[in-house]
Amino acid sequence: MRVYAVWIPMIQSDFEMTVGRATKYLPDERVSHFWDRDKELAKAYSQRLRLSDEQPAWDMYMVYDRDAEWNDAPPMPTYWMTKLDLEQGHPFNGEELATEINKIRAQPKK
């Protein structure tokens, strides 16, 4: 399993030097942390998830199956949750997220 945490500036106190402090919330060595200063990935996911133009994709938790491939645009997640009040996706629930991850981890490797 791999985890990618992409940090973007969404509030006034969000800037690259604060990411180091934020990484303590995801201290596992399987987590790779990235800084997206210009919100390019957030914009790409907003399009992929069909969010409004004014709604960048942030505070999202996305799960992919083993065959997901990143090309010019990010792939559609197998399952996704958000802490935002959106019509799309599922409201964040840690137990439900773990269940979805475990479903994919249980799939046989190809």
C-alpha positions as CSV (number, residue, x, y, z in Angstrom):
1,M,0.0,0.0,0.0
2,R,1.2,3.5,-0.8
3,V,-0.1,6.8,0.6
4,Y,0.4,10.2,-1.1
5,A,-0.3,13.3,1.0
6,V,-0.5,16.4,-1.2
7,W,-0.5,19.6,0.8
8,I,-1.9,22.7,-0.8
9,P,-2.3,26.3,0.4
10,M,-6.0,26.6,1.3
11,I,-5.9,28.9,4.3
12,Q,-3.7,31.9,5.1
13,S,-1.4,29.9,7.3
14,D,-0.7,27.2,4.7
15,F,2.7,27.6,3.1
16,E,5.5,25.3,2.2
17,M,7.4,25.6,5.5
18,T,4.3,24.5,7.5
19,V,4.1,21.2,5.7
20,G,6.9,19.8,7.8
21,R,4.7,20.3,10.9
22,A,1.7,18.9,9.2
23,T,3.5,15.6,8.3
24,K,3.4,14.6,11.9
25,Y,-0.3,13.7,11.4
26,L,0.8,11.0,8.9
27,P,4.1,9.7,10.3
28,D,4.0,6.3,8.6
29,E,7.0,5.6,6.3
30,R,4.7,4.5,3.5
31,V,3.4,8.1,3.2
32,S,5.1,10.3,0.6
33,H,4.4,14.1,1.2
34,F,4.2,16.6,-1.6
35,W,3.7,20.4,-1.7
36,D,1.4,21.7,-4.5
37,R,1.9,25.5,-4.3
38,D,-0.1,26.3,-7.4
39,K,-2.9,23.8,-6.6
40,E,-2.4,22.0,-10.0
41,L,-3.3,18.6,-8.7
42,A,-6.2,20.0,-6.8
43,K,-7.5,21.6,-10.0
44,A,-7.0,18.4,-11.9
45,Y,-8.9,16.4,-9.4
46,S,-11.7,19.0,-9.3
47,Q,-12.2,18.3,-13.0
48,R,-11.9,14.5,-12.6
49,L,-14.4,14.5,-9.7
50,R,-16.7,17.0,-11.5
51,L,-16.6,19.6,-8.7
52,S,-17.6,23.2,-9.4
53,D,-14.9,25.5,-10.9
54,E,-14.8,27.3,-7.6
55,Q,-14.3,24.2,-5.5
56,P,-10.7,22.8,-5.5
57,A,-10.3,19.2,-4.4
58,W,-8.9,19.3,-0.9
59,D,-9.6,17.4,2.3
60,M,-10.1,14.4,0.1
61,Y,-9.3,10.8,0.8
62,M,-9.1,8.7,-2.4
63,V,-8.7,5.0,-2.8
64,Y,-7.4,3.3,-6.0
65,D,-7.2,-0.3,-7.0
66,R,-4.0,-2.0,-7.9
67,D,-4.3,-1.2,-11.6
68,A,-4.7,2.6,-11.3
69,E,-2.4,4.5,-13.6
70,W,-1.5,8.1,-13.6
71,N,-1.1,9.7,-17.0
72,D,-1.8,13.2,-18.2
73,A,-4.8,13.4,-15.9
74,P,-5.3,11.6,-12.6
75,P,-7.4,8.5,-12.7
76,M,-10.9,8.3,-11.2
77,P,-10.6,6.9,-7.7
78,T,-12.3,3.6,-6.9
79,Y,-13.7,5.2,-3.8
80,W,-13.4,8.7,-2.3
81,M,-14.4,10.6,0.8
82,T,-14.3,14.2,1.8
83,K,-14.6,16.4,4.9
84,L,-16.2,19.1,2.7
85,D,-20.0,19.5,2.3
86,L,-20.3,18.2,-1.3
87,E,-23.0,16.3,-3.2
88,Q,-20.4,14.0,-4.7
89,G,-18.4,11.5,-2.9
90,H,-18.9,10.2,0.6
91,P,-18.6,12.1,3.9
92,F,-15.4,11.2,5.7
93,N,-15.7,8.2,8.0
94,G,-12.4,6.6,9.1
95,E,-13.9,3.1,9.6
96,E,-15.6,3.2,6.2
97,L,-12.3,4.3,4.6
98,A,-10.4,1.4,6.3
99,T,-13.1,-1.0,5.0
100,E,-12.7,0.2,1.4
101,I,-8.9,0.0,1.7
102,N,-9.1,-3.5,3.0
103,K,-11.4,-4.6,0.2
104,I,-8.7,-3.6,-2.3
105,R,-5.9,-5.0,-0.3
106,A,-7.7,-8.4,-0.2
107,Q,-7.9,-8.5,-4.0
108,P,-5.4,-11.0,-5.5
109,K,-2.4,-9.6,-7.2
110,K,-2.3,-9.9,-11.0
